[in-house]
């Protein structure tokens, strides 16, 4: 019995991680260099409370592309105040896909900023984000 458990664990460890297929349409697609960043939620948009957001990066051929470090920032400028929400998306087991929890807390038209790469050599994309 012990041998069967050990063999199962070893066989399961040798398998590559599953690839998560995003269903539905992205609520945002933003070009960044020669890639496209697609943002997904189960609701199809961002709300003011907790949002489980998946970000995937695809190259010109539509293939997933691992981009390394990713930072996502939301900025809301209002009269006399600016709100910032800086988030660190984490890699998933699928190369090119990242996951982050976003909590804007206020509905409105935000400005999204996406940074990829090392801090000394970052690439940035700016795009509008509506929180409903």
C-alpha positions, -999 to 999 in steps of 0.1 A, spaced: 0 0 0 28 24 9 46 16 -24 14 24 -43 11 58 -26 47 67 -33 44 57 -69 12 77 -74 28 108 -58 59 104 -80 39 100 -111 16 130 -102 47 151 -95 62 143 -129 31 156 -148 32 192 -160 8 217 -144 -26 219 -160 -32 247 -185 -61 270 -175 -82 280 -204 -99 314 -199 -135 313 -208 -155 343 -219 -143 375 -233 -117 397 -216 -132 429 -201 -100 447 -210 -74 441 -237 -44 463 -237 -15 463 -261 19 464 -245 50 463 -268 44 433 -291 20 416 -267 -16 419 -257 -26 418 -221 -61 404 -215 -80 408 -182 -107 384 -171 -131 382 -142 -160 358 -137 -183 388 -137 -169 403 -169 -160 436 -152 -145 451 -121 -166 459 -91 -158 480 -60 -153 449 -38 -129 419 -41 -123 409 -77 -104 378 -87 -86 390 -119 -67 368 -143 -43 385 -167 -29 367 -196 -2 379 -221 -4 367 -257 21 373 -285 12 383 -321 5 346 -329 -20 343 -300 3 321 -279 7 327 -242 39 346 -234 56 346 -199 67 382 -192 84 378 -159 76 404 -132 42 422 -135 28 452 -116 -8 465 -120 -18 499 -108 -52 516 -107 -54 554 -105 -85 575 -98 -82 613 -100 -109 633 -83 -113 668 -72 -85 675 -47 -75 638 -44 -59 610 -62 -64 573 -53 -37 547 -61 -41 510 -59 -8 492 -66 -10 454 -70 15 426 -76 -1 399 -98 13 364 -91 22 338 -117 -2 309 -121 9 274 -130 3 283 -166 32 304 -181 18 337 -194 -11 338 -169 -12 358 -137 -37 363 -109 -44 392 -86 -71 403 -62 -83 439 -70 -104 459 -45 -109 495 -59 -135 504 -33 -150 532 -54 -169 529 -87 -159 552 -115 -136 556 -144 -100 547 -133 -68 547 -153 -50 513 -154 -13 510 -157 5 477 -164 42 473 -160 62 442 -171 99 434 -167 125 443 -142 124 477 -125 154 489 -144 140 479 -178 102 481 -175 76 484 -203 43 502 -195 8 503 -209 -19 528 -199 -56 520 -205 -91 531 -191 -108 508 -165 -144 512 -155 -154 500 -120 -191 493 -119 
